[in-house]
Amino acid sequence: MTLFAVTRLELRRLFVRPLGWVIAALALAELGWRFALLLQIFLLNQVKLAALPDGPGYTDLVAVRMDSSFITGSPLPFGVIELALLLVPLLTMSTLASERSAGTLPLLFASGLSATRILLGKYLAVLIWLTLWLLLALAVPVSLAHGATLDWGKLAAATLGTFLALAVLGAIGVACSAFASHPAVAAVAALMISLALYCINLGAQLAGINNGFINWLAMSTHQENLLRGLVSSADVAWFVLAIVVALMLGTQRLAADKERG
Amino acid sequence: MNAPKPTSPPVLELEQVTRRRAGRPAVSDLTLSLQAGQILGLLGVNGAGKSTTLSMIAGALRPDQGFIRLQGEDFSERPELAREVIGWLPEGAPLWPELTVREHLDAHGRLRGLSGARLNQARDAVIGRLELNDLARRLAGVLSQGQRQRLGLACALLHRPALLVLDEPANALDPVQVVALRGLLRELANGGTAVILSTHQLSEVTAVCDRVAILHQGTLRHDAPLPADQHAALEKIFFDIAMARQAA
């Protein structure tokens, strides 16, 4: 299936470009630092926490907190989500914008592929790369599973939330790359849109408003539930909807490219 | 010269094809056909509509009006025909700079539906035919323009297309490579491949083509077998069309 030919081509391009490796290596190093700090905080408070009847454990204070600082508000190095907000636009910026600037986009059109298949092929490659990155990030807290009691259900929900957030950021990045004529423009646009979508409800929350459309619109609202271990179909549907909207917009732009030439 | 096969449908038919670009017609009412084994030279001054025509034939651009048929089938209804029937070398041979020559061929092969042993066999064959052995592990981003052209041509030939669409294929090739390219095109035509060759070089057309079509301001001004006294006669036809229109 030629959709997978596009995926394979894009994966190859992602893996041979130094940018992908530099991003992955620096992000994992930073996450390692965050893990060490979270572990230190946990160990310092372990005795006090053990006295509490329903006190938070290793999963709450270390494993889940690897994913995001938004939930903790603590001044720690970035979690997976904060890093992804910055790094996914860099990873996705070249997916289509560089094809356009290098003149290779018509080669994909000429292989008889529809705009939808080209975009989905590219997105699938980004998703595979982000999944590998998430699995590596997840391996850090899970590596202590033999010495700590992990709440696997809560960790699974948090991982699902983080995966869905990465999937949305990837879709926004690919869509921005479909619109932009230069990769740097795509990266900046994806960063701005992702940040806005993540914390558009910040003002509302500061004003004490915790419901309404603005809170529904924000990604953080839906992710927080999953990070707390609450898997609701409404939250999952929001992520799926965001991915579909981003990919549809990207597809339309790509199809217009083929029309315009 | 190969005689057309009257019983089989033409490999390519363009019927009243029109395409506008930037608000003006880039190609207007173009009707053309090409039989298996023919080599058609497409000539025209800059902006005549050659690259637009080739992009439409290759499936990278849709006509606003008219029909393109490949082996008798409507291209707009079966866009996947591009994958099977056409090999395209766009102008400037665009490549993915981060991939090696070998990876390029693999990627093109997969996009054209090849895989496994068929892909390996096809890749090795074009690497040998276009003398890319020494470059196989080199990144496309560091290739010279002539080497890029050869790689682009290899990508176009990989799946043994019935129609080869070449936009300025001799650009940046040295004289030895130009002669080798002519030999390759003639060999392919003898094997039944139809070739469209767009170029600015009249000598390229007279050296290798059976037929010549001249586009000017998006319309077809001339479409005929090459004249017997070839170069001089073609030069006269071409400049009559180009200069007369400029004067007008």
Interface residues (C-beta under 8 A of the other chain):
Chain A: T2 F4 A5 V6 R8 L9 R12 R13 V16 R17 A102 G103 T104 P106 L107 L108 F109 A110 S111 G112 L113 S114 K258 E259 G261
Chain B: R19 R21 T52 S55 A58 G59 A60 L61 R62 P79 E80 L81 A82 R83 E84 I86 W88 P90 G92 P94 L95 W96 P97 E98 L99 E103 A107 H108 R110 L111 R112 G113
